[in-house]
Amino acid sequence: KNLRRRNPDSAMVPVRSVSRFITYNVRRSYATEAKAAVYRQYGKPESVLKIESQPLPDKLAADQVLVRVLAAPINPADINMVEGVYGIASTLPAVGGNEGVAVVETVGSSVKDLKAGDLVLPLKPGFGTWRTHAVSKNTDLLKFPEEYKDIAPEYAATVSVNPCTALRLLEDFVKLQPGDVIIQNGANSTVGQAVIQLAKTRGVKTISVIRSRPNYEEAVALLKQMGSTAVVTDEYAASPDMKDLMSDLPKPKLALNCVGGSSATELIRLLGPGGVMVTYGGMSKKPVTIPTSSFIFKDVTLRGFWLSRWIEAHSKADRVAMMSTLLPLIKSGELKLWMERKPFAKFEAALAQAQESYRDRKIVLTM
């Protein structure tokens, strides 16, 4: 608990050791019930999510693991699942949250790959991380690399979705070289921030497009601090001045779209010949509209990416390897995540804040 008091709730959360936290909090007597954010029908999260008590079994089955959740973010995909508009449908009733980190409290008699004190992540979406405890099969959990257990729980809880998405976007579609340029909208999102920082480590320049907002100058300063070459509004990106801004840079080889609508159209307009635009989100809820001329005269390629599909197609070892690329950068401070911790006991307030417009910080629940 002392570790939580040393940092303000809102911060670029630094890496710090949690080994003492975990060692001293693996208890010999286990909880008899969990508190969980449960929804029994799809709808607006603030209306359908309710905190409920769930009994925990007196004895685990041979292949089961009892975990205590340490931290779990509130991601846009989590909200979409509760609304019933995501690519994966929950089996109702369900517990909200897909991502998080937990510590193993005890294991069933046949579980050999995990032990009390290990950190674990959900292996697949739909785990339900917005709760204090969970019982799961050991095959549904991914052991967090032992050598990185000293990383702050907020980072451990958020490394497996947004930073992994950013890594795949940079590695799977275009072979980028130092000096190349990429352009992205929604750049102030957690994925966008990770893209900027990962691109910087590879010598790749980033043009970041964001919405006009009350805290625009603050958002620009943050993204430039992270390594973005330029930061502009959607309106500026659509203006003739944008070409002047980009005149001294190579044409972008890769465009990353998480917005859709006119914002995606402008990315295509600015993309270089033979370039690729990858759509991984649709925050505007508007379709992607591409001029015919972009296909004919620029030979652009449109692709899509969904991390859940990537996970289905790859092994547990592939996921560990992916995180092993990211975790050293987190530990060294080259990859930082802008987040705000909120206690699970104040879930309703945290949920409301996570859905505010123009939010740059990820809300992370701490249990």
Disulfide bonds with the S-S distance in Angstrom:
none
